[in-house]
Amino acid sequence: MYKDMADKKENAMGDGIPARLRGLDTNGNSISPTLAKVMDAMGFKRYVYELIDGQELSLETTDSGLYIVYVSYYAYVALYIISPYTHNSITSYDSRFFGNFVASTDLKILFGRKVDTGVLYIKNNSGQKVIVNIKKITI
C-alpha cells in the first residue's frame, strides 16, 4: 500500500492551516517557506489597522494593483484599482462611504495616493474607531 515510511507519513497528515509549505526552488533543492513568504512571492499582502476617528496612516508602499478594503465596524467592502496616479477606480456597495484623497475627501474612509507615484494612505473619517483590513494583489 505504501512505498515507504515517508509516503505513509505524508498520507497520514491531517487537515488544517499549514505554517510552512514544502516545495522545490529553481535549482531543484527542497525548500520549506512560510506562508507569508509564499504569499509575498505571489504578490499578495495583508494589512490590518485599528484607526481612531480622524487618524491617517501610510501603508509605506507605492505598489499599484488591486486593493480590497474591508471596514469591520460597518462590514463594508470596497475594491480599489490603484495605478501610479492619484485618480483611481473604486467599486463599493455604498458610494457615500469610500473615497480617495483627491475627489471625495469628505467621505468616511479614504484610501489612495495624495500625489502621483506617491505612497498609499488610509484615513478614517467615520466618527468611530474601526478596524480596517486591506488585502493587496499586485501585478
LOPA-29817 format. One line per field, with one value per residue: residue number from 0; residue in one letter; y, z, x of N, C-alpha, C, O in turn. Coordinates in steps of 0.02 Angstrom, whole numbers. Layout:
BEGIN
n (NUM:...) .
res (a:...) .
n.py (Y:...) .
n.pz (Z:...) .
n.px (X:...) .
ca.py (Y:...) .
ca.pz (Z:...) .
ca.px (X:...) .
c.py (Y:...) .
c.pz (Z:...) .
c.px (X:...) .
o.py (Y:...) .
o.pz (Z:...) .
o.px (X:...) .
! end
This chain:
BEGIN
n (0:1:2:3:4:5:6:7:8:9:10:11:12:13:14:15:16:17:18:19:20:21:22:23:24:25:26:27:28:29:30:31:32:33:34:35:36:37:38:39:40:41:42:43:44:45:46:47:48:49:50:51:52:53:54:55:56:57:58:59:60:61:62:63:64:65:66:67:68:69:70:71:72:73:74:75:76:77:78:79:80:81:82:83:84:85:86:87:88:89:90:91:92:93:94:95:96:97:98:99:100:101:102:103:104:105:106:107:108:109:110:111:112:113:114:115:116:117:118:119:120:121:122:123:124:125:126:127:128:129:130:131:132:133:134:135:136:137:138) .
res (m:y:k:d:m:a:d:k:k:e:n:a:m:g:d:g:i:p:a:r:l:r:g:l:d:t:n:g:n:s:i:s:p:t:l:a:k:v:m:d:a:m:g:f:k:r:y:v:y:e:l:i:d:g:q:e:l:s:l:e:t:t:d:s:g:l:y:i:v:y:v:s:y:y:a:y:v:a:l:y:i:i:s:p:y:t:h:n:s:i:t:s:y:d:s:r:f:f:g:n:f:v:a:s:t:d:l:k:i:l:f:g:r:k:v:d:t:g:v:l:y:i:k:n:n:s:g:q:k:v:i:v:n:i:k:k:i:t:i) .
n.py (-60:67:149:181:230:371:401:347:433:553:530:516:641:767:876:1056:1220:1257:1296:1305:1273:1145:1125:1144:1237:1345:1277:1146:1109:1059:1154:1248:1361:1493:1529:1666:1708:1640:1698:1831:1816:1784:1901:1944:2030:2073:2197:2257:2373:2469:2605:2763:2889:3010:2977:2948:2844:2789:2664:2635:2593:2595:2520:2474:2402:2286:2324:2268:2333:2318:2364:2329:2374:2427:2329:2347:2339:2380:2387:2439:2497:2527:2637:2712:2842:2979:2978:2850:2695:2651:2528:2497:2449:2553:2709:2823:2803:2756:2835:2936:3026:3133:3163:3145:3191:3206:3090:2937:2836:2852:2809:2786:2873:3029:3107:3093:2940:2926:2865:2751:2791:2773:2834:2871:2939:2915:2939:2843:2719:2605:2444:2408:2304:2267:2197:2163:2142:2126:2158) .
n.pz (0:45:-17:55:222:226:131:195:308:244:189:306:358:434:408:405:439:363:430:364:197:78:-51:-210:-256:-390:-428:-400:-269:-107:-18:118:137:234:248:235:162:42:1:-15:-119:-219:-238:-148:-6:163:262:423:517:662:675:746:749:627:611:511:411:335:213:175:49:-128:-221:-364:-405:-359:-223:-87:26:185:309:469:572:508:416:280:112:-10:-174:-237:-380:-407:-483:-538:-521:-447:-466:-457:-481:-393:-322:-241:-130:-64:-116:-44:60:44:-18:-105:-90:-173:-251:-166:-26:87:127:225:236:173:43:-44:-155:-121:-202:-371:-406:-273:-99:-27:69:210:283:420:432:495:617:712:801:703:631:501:366:240:86:-27:-198:-308:-472) .
n.px (41:92:236:352:407:403:307:195:186:161:33:-38:-53:-151:-296:-294:-226:-79:84:201:257:301:420:505:650:712:825:800:815:758:640:565:464:383:207:185:298:275:153:195:288:199:134:36:-24:-64:-138:-177:-261:-300:-396:-424:-554:-524:-391:-246:-147:6:32:155:196:214:154:62:-98:-229:-333:-417:-526:-585:-697:-723:-812:-923:-946:-920:-860:-737:-670:-522:-441:-282:-174:-17:-54:-152:-292:-402:-492:-641:-741:-889:-1020:-1086:-1075:-1060:-976:-840:-693:-567:-410:-415:-534:-646:-644:-723:-785:-814:-711:-553:-442:-291:-177:-94:-19:40:121:154:159:38:-108:-218:-367:-473:-627:-745:-808:-805:-706:-619:-580:-477:-457:-345:-317:-193:-161:-40:25) .
ca.py (0:125:134:185:264:442:401:336:494:603:514:520:711:790:940:1113:1275:1244:1351:1306:1231:1112:1130:1145:1301:1341:1230:1079:1096:1058:1215:1248:1431:1508:1553:1737:1715:1617:1750:1888:1799:1782:1968:1955:2056:2094:2248:2265:2433:2496:2678:2804:2939:3062:2952:2933:2805:2770:2593:2633:2558:2631:2468:2476:2337:2283:2328:2255:2367:2296:2400:2282:2405:2435:2272:2373:2319:2415:2365:2495:2481:2580:2647:2757:2910:2992:2961:2777:2668:2624:2493:2485:2447:2619:2759:2879:2781:2753:2886:2942:3089:3185:3182:3137:3193:3211:3025:2907:2802:2874:2765:2800:2916:3101:3134:3042:2894:2929:2808:2744:2809:2758:2882:2857:2997:2886:2956:2784:2681:2549:2400:2406:2250:2283:2144:2190:2095:2164:2125) .
ca.pz (0:48:-45:110:282:210:96:246:348:200:184:373:379:442:380:447:406:371:449:312:139:52:-124:-240:-284:-462:-440:-382:-199:-64:23:162:154:272:207:222:107:-19:-19:-38:-185:-266:-245:-100:60:204:312:470:558:703:666:781:705:605:604:444:411:272:204:159:-14:-188:-268:-399:-404:-331:-150:-58:90:224:372:508:612:464:370:211:72:-73:-216:-268:-431:-396:-533:-510:-517:-390:-483:-465:-482:-330:-329:-175:-123:-42:-143:3:116:25:-66:-111:-63:-224:-274:-118:39:143:141:290:231:115:28:-107:-157:-117:-260:-420:-389:-201:-58:-14:136:231:333:449:447:507:681:755:795:658:611:428:335:170:52:-87:-250:-356:-536) .
ca.px (0:137:303:400:381:389:243:144:180:129:-38:-68:-61:-220:-314:-277:-191:-7:128:252:243:361:424:572:670:727:880:779:828:700:633:506:450:323:151:196:346:242:105:234:315:144:106:-18:-3:-121:-126:-232:-250:-354:-392:-473:-583:-478:-323:-222:-85:38:45:227:206:193:134:-2:-131:-297:-335:-483:-527:-643:-703:-761:-865:-981:-949:-919:-802:-727:-615:-487:-392:-233:-122:33:-80:-197:-362:-407:-560:-668:-805:-915:-1093:-1109:-1029:-1054:-935:-770:-670:-495:-384:-418:-601:-701:-611:-770:-816:-794:-646:-515:-387:-259:-118:-106:17:58:176:168:140:-34:-131:-287:-390:-538:-669:-812:-836:-797:-644:-632:-525:-476:-417:-330:-281:-162:-142:0:34) .
c.py (63:104:133:223:337:448:392:399:549:592:520:592:730:855:995:1167:1265:1307:1360:1261:1197:1118:1128:1215:1292:1294:1158:1061:1100:1122:1209:1320:1438:1531:1626:1748:1693:1670:1811:1876:1799:1851:1983:1982:2078:2145:2250:2324:2446:2571:2713:2856:2994:3039:2933:2897:2794:2695:2581:2589:2602:2582:2483:2406:2342:2283:2318:2285:2348:2332:2360:2313:2410:2375:2294:2352:2362:2385:2427:2468:2539:2580:2692:2828:2917:2973:2887:2756:2638:2589:2475:2485:2516:2672:2820:2862:2784:2807:2885:3012:3146:3209:3183:3137:3198:3144:2992:2873:2824:2827:2785:2843:2989:3136:3077:3005:2896:2866:2808:2760:2783:2807:2865:2923:2976:2909:2900:2756:2619:2506:2392:2349:2267:2224:2171:2133:2136:2123:2126) .
c.pz (0:20:10:168:268:175:146:288:308:197:251:396:383:407:428:406:417:392:396:255:117:-24:-147:-265:-358:-479:-421:-309:-159:-22:65:183:197:224:188:164:40:-45:-46:-108:-238:-275:-200:-35:97:255:358:515:601:701:708:732:690:593:531:450:341:270:187:98:-71:-240:-299:-396:-380:-255:-128:13:125:291:416:547:572:419:298:177:10:-109:-250:-321:-431:-451:-502:-498:-462:-404:-499:-461:-415:-346:-259:-177:-107:-64:-98:62:100:-25:-71:-88:-113:-236:-219:-47:98:161:202:289:167:106:-39:-99:-149:-175:-307:-399:-315:-164:-48:59:147:286:354:466:470:571:732:750:753:650:535:406:262:141:-15:-134:-303:-418:-554) .
c.px (43:205:355:369:364:322:186:133:145:54:-74:-78:-134:-233:-293:-243:-117:31:183:229:308:361:496:587:689:784:862:792:764:698:569:491:387:268:160:244:316:194:140:262:261:112:47:10:-66:-98:-187:-215:-312:-346:-445:-499:-532:-407:-308:-156:-60:46:119:241:182:166:66:-33:-202:-292:-407:-481:-592:-641:-750:-819:-929:-994:-955:-854:-799:-667:-586:-439:-343:-181:-69:6:-132:-269:-365:-479:-579:-734:-828:-991:-1121:-1059:-1021:-1008:-860:-753:-595:-474:-389:-490:-654:-675:-658:-803:-784:-726:-613:-456:-357:-197:-139:-73:32:121:195:147:64:-50:-202:-305:-461:-572:-739:-846:-832:-727:-660:-569:-532:-430:-408:-292:-258:-144:-105:11:108) .
o.py (108:48:89:246:363:496:425:417:586:640:529:604:711:887:982:1160:1266:1362:1415:1216:1218:1116:1111:1250:1237:1273:1114:1004:1140:1141:1170:1339:1394:1549:1647:1791:1723:1686:1840:1920:1812:1859:2032:1958:2099:2137:2245:2326:2437:2598:2695:2866:3022:3077:2906:2917:2789:2664:2524:2554:2642:2601:2502:2357:2396:2247:2355:2264:2359:2332:2356:2281:2400:2370:2264:2349:2379:2359:2462:2421:2595:2529:2710:2870:2867:2955:2863:2794:2604:2619:2442:2516:2536:2679:2863:2901:2812:2823:2839:3052:3202:3269:3219:3088:3194:3143:3016:2880:2817:2807:2800:2849:3008:3189:3019:3036:2870:2820:2859:2745:2771:2821:2848:2959:3015:2900:2909:2768:2586:2529:2373:2347:2281:2203:2197:2082:2176:2061:2101) .
o.pz (-41:33:11:164:296:187:140:301:335:201:253:449:340:380:486:345:474:373:385:265:137:-56:-109:-290:-385:-536:-426:-290:-175:7:48:240:197:167:133:121:-12:-104:-95:-150:-297:-317:-213:-11:66:287:334:547:579:722:705:679:736:568:496:489:293:320:185:96:-62:-298:-264:-385:-380:-226:-148:54:100:326:403:555:598:388:259:208:-20:-78:-286:-308:-453:-464:-443:-469:-434:-358:-547:-440:-383:-378:-221:-220:-133:-34:-111:109:139:-69:-46:-69:-97:-231:-226:-11:155:205:228:337:112:154:-86:-45:-169:-197:-286:-377:-297:-194:-59:104:100:330:313:510:464:579:789:701:765:661:509:426:226:169:-55:-114:-338:-418:-607) .
o.px (32:229:399:312:316:285:134:76:105:15:-135:-107:-174:-187:-277:-234:-93:13:207:188:362:308:541:543:682:791:905:782:719:749:524:504:344:282:143:233:329:193:118:260:275:67:11:62:-115:-46:-244:-162:-369:-294:-504:-470:-500:-365:-350:-113:-98:66:141:291:136:157:18:3:-232:-251:-451:-441:-647:-591:-810:-871:-984:-1046:-992:-801:-850:-621:-620:-402:-360:-148:-75:41:-154:-305:-336:-522:-539:-777:-793:-1022:-1173:-1006:-980:-1001:-822:-793:-561:-516:-369:-504:-704:-684:-635:-846:-733:-688:-641:-423:-394:-169:-194:-96:37:169:248:119:31:-11:-239:-265:-503:-549:-786:-906:-853:-692:-710:-513:-584:-372:-456:-241:-297:-117:-135:6:127) .
! end
